[in-house]
Amino acid sequence: DGTPTSWTFSATQSDFVWDTNYARISLMGWPDAAPEWFAMISIGFGLQQGRPENPEVLLMPRGDGPARFGRDLEITLTEVGIKGEALRLSGSLSGVLGQTTDYGASMDMSAPRQIDLTFDGIIAAA
């Protein structure tokens, strides 16, 4: 709804799995100074030969009510690099989220919400 929100991604809940040509990245975080109705954000995407693919975002509410979920999102990575067992990652993601009560298996797009976010951090391998 245009309200700036910040999140801290959890080092214990965020991870990545990397092999020769493909990586799966999972970020999970909780609000720093977020509106009171958000409890958790989860971002996941694959990385095929350096290009992000299949991004998903799930915003969970604090109490009852539908979560927000989106799959058709635009993701841009500005930095990706592995150092030891850690992944340095920064970029942006934008798109439209719909309401869901089943973690994105079905979505109600009658009241869509735009999401525009940037991320920057280091996560450990799974």
Backbone as ProteinMPNN parsed JSONL, in Angstrom:
{"seq_chain_A": "DGTPTSWTFSATQSDFVWDTNYARISLMGWPDAAPEWFAMISIGFGLQQGRPENPEVLLMPRGDGPARFGRDLEITLTEVGIKGEALRLSGSLSGVLGQTTDYGASMDMSAPRQIDLTFDGIIAAA", "coords_chain_A": {"N_chain_A": [[0.827, -1.207, 0.0], [2.123, 1.129, -0.355], [3.506, 1.787, 1.907], [6.638, 2.15, 3.313], [8.733, -0.581, 4.183], [10.847, -2.56, 6.198], [12.926, -5.465, 6.443], [14.54, -8.091, 8.225], [16.549, -10.648, 7.239], [16.646, -13.997, 8.258], [19.442, -15.678, 9.454], [19.421, -18.335, 10.159], [17.189, -19.372, 8.921], [17.343, -18.771, 6.235], [18.812, -19.889, 3.221], [20.953, -21.526, 0.763], [21.31, -23.786, -1.99], [23.753, -25.09, -3.983], [24.932, -26.208, -7.082], [26.871, -27.336, -9.892], [25.656, -26.004, -12.187], [23.333, -24.826, -11.265], [21.415, -23.13, -8.779], [19.44, -22.982, -5.812], [17.732, -20.633, -4.029], [16.716, -19.466, -0.897], [15.104, -17.164, 1.058], [14.191, -15.959, 4.213], [12.449, -13.823, 6.349], [11.803, -11.458, 9.024], [9.843, -8.658, 10.136], [11.4, -5.454, 10.622], [10.7, -2.69, 11.044], [8.006, -2.841, 10.271], [4.612, -2.563, 8.999], [2.036, -3.433, 11.309], [0.525, -5.632, 10.483], [2.009, -7.527, 9.055], [3.84, -10.549, 9.387], [5.864, -12.243, 8.443], [8.178, -12.71, 5.762], [8.866, -14.498, 2.819], [11.108, -15.37, 0.33], [11.862, -16.948, -2.65], [13.885, -18.388, -5.218], [15.307, -19.693, -8.269], [18.587, -20.105, -9.683], [19.905, -20.176, -12.659], [22.667, -20.787, -14.465], [23.654, -18.259, -13.709], [21.444, -16.61, -14.108], [18.442, -15.439, -12.692], [15.456, -17.306, -11.906], [12.003, -18.327, -11.841], [10.89, -16.838, -9.529], [9.365, -16.468, -6.292], [7.208, -14.98, -3.893], [6.084, -14.787, -0.571], [4.019, -13.299, 1.72], [3.242, -13.377, 5.001], [0.499, -12.904, 7.23], [0.154, -11.409, 10.544], [-1.975, -12.219, 12.153], [-5.218, -13.644, 11.78], [-6.518, -13.944, 8.457], [-5.888, -13.48, 4.935], [-2.84, -14.497, 3.359], [-0.314, -12.98, 1.259], [0.729, -13.65, -2.044], [2.938, -14.228, -4.773], [3.974, -15.134, -8.088], [4.598, -14.415, -10.733], [6.913, -12.528, -11.152], [9.332, -9.928, -11.465], [12.758, -10.212, -11.327], [15.908, -8.951, -10.51], [19.33, -9.348, -10.323], [22.038, -7.793, -8.814], [24.401, -8.436, -7.663], [26.083, -11.466, -7.23], [27.814, -13.876, -5.593], [30.037, -16.407, -4.448], [31.727, -17.07, -1.479], [33.748, -19.067, 0.181], [31.669, -20.862, 2.258], [29.503, -19.243, 1.958], [27.025, -17.124, 0.451], [26.99, -14.165, -1.312], [24.638, -11.773, -1.991], [22.667, -9.546, -3.833], [20.022, -7.437, -4.995], [16.92, -6.778, -6.766], [13.328, -6.988, -6.697], [10.139, -7.145, -8.167], [6.574, -6.913, -8.631], [3.22, -8.259, -8.721], [1.133, -9.199, -6.051], [-1.226, -11.625, -4.995], [-4.079, -12.584, -2.956], [-3.924, -15.385, -0.753], [-4.866, -18.458, 0.77], [-3.715, -20.841, 0.994], [-0.916, -21.083, 0.827], [-0.157, -20.238, -1.732], [-1.056, -22.124, -3.565], [-3.504, -21.6, -4.683], [-4.701, -18.467, -5.895], [-6.233, -15.344, -5.218], [-6.859, -12.759, -7.2], [-8.4, -10.499, -7.054], [-7.995, -8.311, -5.444], [-5.313, -7.076, -5.931], [-1.883, -6.486, -4.895], [0.856, -4.382, -5.284], [4.324, -5.095, -5.184], [7.515, -3.931, -4.479], [10.793, -4.434, -4.001], [14.074, -4.366, -2.53], [17.056, -6.222, -1.919], [19.832, -7.28, 0.078], [22.611, -8.995, 1.153], [24.321, -11.629, 3.0], [24.274, -15.107, 2.928], [24.321, -18.414, 4.35], [25.31, -21.679, 3.151], [23.083, -24.458, 2.723]], "CA_chain_A": [[0.0, 0.0, 0.0], [3.025, 2.267, -0.424], [4.182, 1.992, 3.18], [7.982, 1.552, 3.333], [8.859, -1.672, 5.13], [12.163, -3.191, 6.18], [12.932, -6.828, 6.953], [15.836, -8.702, 8.48], [16.502, -12.052, 6.876], [17.172, -14.873, 9.296], [20.6, -16.499, 9.07], [19.113, -19.749, 10.379], [16.075, -19.788, 8.074], [17.676, -18.484, 4.852], [19.924, -20.721, 2.782], [21.025, -21.808, -0.657], [21.893, -25.053, -2.411], [24.454, -24.74, -5.205], [25.741, -27.22, -7.749], [27.646, -26.807, -11.012], [24.935, -25.095, -13.078], [22.049, -24.389, -10.729], [21.303, -22.852, -7.341], [18.109, -22.688, -5.279], [17.939, -19.663, -2.963], [15.543, -19.277, -0.049], [15.29, -16.111, 2.048], [13.052, -15.811, 5.106], [12.729, -12.746, 7.275], [10.789, -10.885, 9.886], [9.876, -7.197, 10.007], [12.094, -4.552, 11.546], [9.776, -1.588, 11.307], [6.955, -3.106, 9.298], [3.24, -2.418, 9.484], [1.736, -4.486, 12.278], [-0.201, -6.783, 9.948], [2.911, -8.507, 8.451], [4.6, -11.328, 10.358], [6.994, -12.947, 7.855], [8.318, -12.689, 4.311], [9.664, -15.58, 2.269], [11.436, -15.165, -1.08], [12.594, -18.079, -3.199], [14.086, -18.394, -6.666], [16.418, -20.483, -8.767], [19.621, -19.381, -10.401], [20.37, -21.066, -13.726], [23.799, -20.182, -15.167], [23.757, -16.856, -13.35], [20.196, -15.879, -14.344], [17.379, -15.847, -11.763], [14.248, -17.859, -12.523], [10.904, -18.814, -10.998], [10.801, -16.204, -8.208], [8.119, -16.496, -5.527], [7.192, -14.207, -2.652], [4.96, -15.045, 0.322], [3.906, -12.415, 2.885], [2.299, -13.961, 5.951], [-0.042, -11.931, 8.189], [0.362, -11.708, 11.973], [-3.136, -12.91, 12.705], [-6.079, -14.237, 10.767], [-6.582, -13.216, 7.201], [-5.13, -14.115, 3.853], [-1.465, -14.139, 3.053], [-0.093, -12.448, -0.086], [1.651, -14.525, -2.761], [3.129, -13.927, -6.187], [4.93, -15.925, -8.868], [4.975, -13.704, -11.959], [7.66, -11.402, -10.61], [10.57, -9.543, -12.143], [13.868, -10.21, -10.382], [17.188, -8.504, -11.059], [20.433, -9.51, -9.387], [23.147, -6.877, -9.064], [25.611, -9.103, -7.183], [25.992, -12.863, -6.808], [29.153, -14.423, -5.475], [30.257, -17.354, -3.356], [33.012, -16.98, -0.785], [33.705, -20.147, 1.157], [30.347, -21.488, 2.368], [28.504, -18.178, 2.018], [26.597, -16.501, -0.797], [26.753, -12.719, -1.286], [23.508, -11.611, -2.887], [21.918, -8.294, -3.789], [19.191, -7.255, -6.176], [15.589, -6.221, -6.576], [12.22, -7.829, -7.12], [8.881, -6.397, -8.231], [5.458, -7.612, -9.246], [1.902, -8.152, -8.098], [0.783, -10.296, -5.167], [-2.64, -11.858, -4.747], [-4.386, -13.189, -1.664], [-3.93, -16.84, -0.751], [-5.08, -19.106, 2.063], [-3.082, -22.162, 0.902], [0.504, -20.908, 0.508], [0.056, -19.984, -3.151], [-1.634, -23.142, -4.453], [-4.506, -20.825, -5.412], [-4.582, -17.041, -5.585], [-7.339, -14.45, -5.529], [-6.263, -11.526, -7.711], [-9.415, -9.442, -7.08], [-7.461, -7.157, -4.722], [-3.865, -7.247, -6.042], [-0.989, -5.526, -4.25], [2.168, -4.243, -5.905], [5.483, -5.189, -4.298], [8.8, -3.499, -5.029], [11.733, -4.565, -2.893], [15.495, -4.586, -2.769], [17.651, -7.072, -0.903], [21.281, -7.242, 0.107], [23.093, -9.719, 2.312], [25.141, -12.833, 2.89], [23.608, -16.256, 3.537], [25.134, -19.624, 4.416], [24.834, -22.833, 2.405], [22.243, -25.396, 3.476]], "C_chain_A": [[0.863, 1.26, 0.0], [3.761, 2.569, 0.858], [5.575, 1.368, 3.126], [8.098, 0.541, 4.47], [10.278, -2.211, 5.074], [12.093, -4.532, 6.899], [14.366, -7.246, 7.237], [15.714, -10.179, 8.153], [17.229, -12.873, 7.92], [18.33, -15.71, 8.762], [20.3, -17.981, 9.235], [17.991, -20.258, 9.486], [16.315, -19.519, 6.587], [18.862, -19.341, 4.451], [19.951, -20.826, 1.265], [21.658, -23.17, -0.861], [22.48, -24.785, -3.791], [25.109, -25.978, -5.777], [26.365, -26.572, -8.985], [26.905, -25.753, -11.828], [23.69, -24.456, -12.475], [22.145, -24.126, -9.227], [19.824, -22.632, -7.013], [18.328, -21.831, -4.042], [16.631, -19.452, -2.219], [15.881, -18.246, 1.023], [14.03, -16.017, 2.897], [13.385, -14.747, 6.137], [11.516, -12.272, 8.036], [10.924, -9.374, 9.877], [10.722, -6.508, 11.074], [11.11, -3.48, 11.991], [8.637, -1.691, 10.295], [5.582, -2.8, 9.875], [2.851, -3.639, 10.314], [1.061, -5.704, 11.689], [0.709, -7.8, 9.277], [3.715, -9.232, 9.519], [5.873, -11.916, 9.757], [6.987, -12.752, 6.351], [9.212, -13.852, 3.908], [9.858, -15.315, 0.782], [12.235, -16.38, -1.53], [12.751, -17.924, -4.693], [15.255, -19.312, -7.007], [17.4, -19.585, -9.492], [20.226, -20.363, -11.395], [21.43, -20.335, -14.534], [23.85, -18.67, -14.962], [22.504, -16.028, -13.557], [19.108, -16.367, -13.383], [16.155, -16.346, -12.517], [13.268, -18.313, -11.458], [10.847, -18.172, -9.616], [9.407, -16.337, -7.602], [8.287, -15.661, -4.268], [5.936, -14.569, -1.875], [5.063, -14.083, 1.495], [2.84, -12.991, 3.802], [1.805, -12.891, 6.916], [0.263, -12.347, 9.626], [-0.78, -12.526, 12.55], [-3.914, -13.61, 11.611], [-6.075, -13.364, 9.53], [-5.677, -13.848, 6.17], [-3.686, -13.619, 3.792], [-1.446, -13.523, 1.655], [0.971, -13.295, -0.759], [1.76, -14.078, -4.203], [4.2, -14.791, -6.808], [5.44, -15.171, -10.084], [5.67, -12.404, -11.583], [8.906, -11.151, -11.445], [11.678, -9.471, -11.101], [15.145, -9.833, -11.12], [18.25, -8.68, -9.986], [21.563, -8.563, -9.778], [24.471, -7.454, -8.569], [25.288, -10.521, -6.74], [27.416, -13.384, -6.74], [29.282, -15.338, -4.281], [31.659, -17.143, -2.807], [32.972, -18.0, 0.331], [32.35, -20.828, 1.118], [29.224, -20.464, 2.402], [28.237, -17.597, 0.635], [26.343, -15.023, -0.551], [25.721, -12.447, -2.372], [22.89, -10.231, -2.728], [21.138, -8.156, -5.083], [17.864, -6.625, -5.834], [14.551, -7.168, -7.155], [10.966, -6.967, -7.152], [7.821, -7.228, -8.931], [4.186, -7.412, -8.447], [1.635, -9.406, -7.279], [-0.734, -10.396, -5.041], [-2.837, -12.452, -3.365], [-4.392, -14.702, -1.807], [-4.181, -17.336, 0.669], [-4.394, -20.472, 2.1], [-1.648, -22.076, 0.362], [0.778, -20.81, -0.994], [-0.466, -21.043, -4.086], [-2.761, -22.531, -5.277], [-4.372, -19.373, -4.966], [-5.834, -16.307, -6.023], [-6.711, -13.117, -5.934], [-7.276, -10.384, -7.782], [-8.962, -8.175, -6.343], [-5.926, -7.238, -4.747], [-3.098, -6.155, -5.319], [0.349, -5.548, -4.973], [3.253, -4.395, -4.84], [6.72, -4.767, -5.085], [9.795, -3.569, -3.881], [13.157, -4.7, -3.395], [16.019, -5.451, -1.635], [19.16, -7.044, -1.04], [21.739, -8.01, 1.339], [23.953, -10.903, 1.964], [24.393, -13.955, 3.603], [24.516, -17.48, 3.449], [24.501, -20.73, 3.59], [24.028, -23.743, 3.313], [23.039, -26.602, 3.921]], "O_chain_A": [[0.375, 2.343, 0.323], [4.559, 3.504, 0.907], [5.687, 0.161, 2.91], [7.621, 0.78, 5.579], [10.853, -2.308, 3.99], [11.312, -4.715, 7.833], [15.295, -6.803, 6.562], [14.877, -10.881, 8.721], [18.295, -12.49, 8.402], [18.202, -16.372, 7.733], [20.87, -18.805, 8.52], [17.854, -21.468, 9.31], [15.548, -20.003, 5.754], [19.805, -19.51, 5.224], [19.086, -20.287, 0.574], [22.433, -23.649, -0.033], [21.775, -24.302, -4.677], [25.769, -26.724, -5.054], [26.373, -25.346, -9.088], [27.475, -24.706, -12.133], [23.055, -23.623, -13.122], [22.866, -24.815, -8.506], [19.06, -22.151, -7.849], [19.023, -22.241, -3.113], [15.575, -19.281, -2.828], [16.821, -18.425, 1.797], [12.922, -15.996, 2.363], [14.463, -14.76, 6.73], [10.376, -12.628, 7.739], [12.013, -8.856, 9.634], [10.758, -6.908, 12.238], [10.746, -3.388, 13.163], [8.349, -0.744, 9.562], [5.404, -2.779, 11.093], [3.3, -4.751, 10.038], [1.026, -6.744, 12.347], [0.226, -8.882, 8.943], [4.218, -8.605, 10.452], [6.866, -12.078, 10.466], [5.928, -12.64, 5.734], [10.199, -14.15, 4.58], [8.894, -15.065, 0.058], [13.18, -16.79, -0.856], [11.867, -17.396, -5.367], [16.073, -19.655, -6.154], [17.082, -18.456, -9.864], [20.968, -21.269, -11.016], [21.121, -19.36, -15.22], [24.058, -17.905, -15.904], [22.494, -14.845, -13.214], [18.876, -17.571, -13.271], [15.851, -15.881, -13.615], [13.645, -18.637, -10.333], [10.763, -18.887, -8.618], [8.403, -16.321, -8.313], [9.356, -15.633, -3.658], [4.849, -14.651, -2.447], [6.08, -14.053, 2.188], [1.671, -13.084, 3.425], [2.59, -12.061, 7.375], [0.592, -13.504, 9.887], [-0.556, -13.431, 13.354], [-3.343, -14.106, 10.64], [-5.677, -12.2, 9.564], [-4.806, -14.654, 6.498], [-3.379, -12.477, 4.132], [-2.456, -13.546, 0.951], [1.988, -13.628, -0.151], [0.787, -13.603, -4.789], [5.193, -15.141, -6.171], [6.616, -15.287, -10.427], [5.092, -11.321, -11.682], [9.457, -12.069, -12.053], [11.556, -8.755, -10.107], [15.422, -10.332, -12.21], [18.082, -8.21, -8.86], [21.991, -8.536, -10.932], [25.54, -7.019, -8.998], [24.348, -10.753, -5.978], [28.144, -13.335, -7.732], [28.706, -15.079, -3.224], [32.635, -17.049, -3.55], [32.252, -17.827, 1.315], [31.925, -21.317, 0.071], [28.111, -20.777, 2.827], [29.111, -17.584, -0.232], [25.561, -14.668, 0.331], [25.901, -12.837, -3.526], [22.619, -9.796, -1.608], [21.529, -8.681, -6.125], [17.69, -6.023, -4.775], [14.854, -8.027, -7.983], [10.754, -6.147, -6.259], [8.127, -8.125, -9.716], [4.09, -6.515, -7.609], [1.873, -10.525, -7.733], [-1.433, -9.385, -4.986], [-1.869, -12.785, -2.683], [-4.804, -15.241, -2.834], [-3.76, -16.71, 1.642], [-4.473, -21.182, 3.103], [-1.231, -22.896, -0.455], [1.826, -21.251, -1.468], [-0.34, -20.893, -5.302], [-2.955, -22.899, -6.435], [-3.99, -19.082, -3.833], [-6.418, -16.608, -7.064], [-6.107, -12.431, -5.109], [-7.047, -9.403, -8.49], [-9.49, -7.091, -6.592], [-5.304, -7.446, -3.705], [-3.593, -5.04, -5.149], [0.904, -6.614, -5.24], [3.115, -3.885, -3.728], [6.93, -5.202, -6.217], [9.657, -2.845, -2.895], [13.403, -5.095, -4.535], [15.491, -5.419, -0.523], [19.7, -6.815, -2.123], [21.304, -7.711, 2.451], [24.273, -11.151, 0.802], [23.935, -13.788, 4.733], [25.376, -17.563, 2.572], [23.293, -20.722, 3.356], [24.258, -23.796, 4.522], [22.494, -27.497, 4.567]]}, "name": "protein", "num_of_chains": 1, "seq": "DGTPTSWTFSATQSDFVWDTNYARISLMGWPDAAPEWFAMISIGFGLQQGRPENPEVLLMPRGDGPARFGRDLEITLTEVGIKGEALRLSGSLSGVLGQTTDYGASMDMSAPRQIDLTFDGIIAAA"}
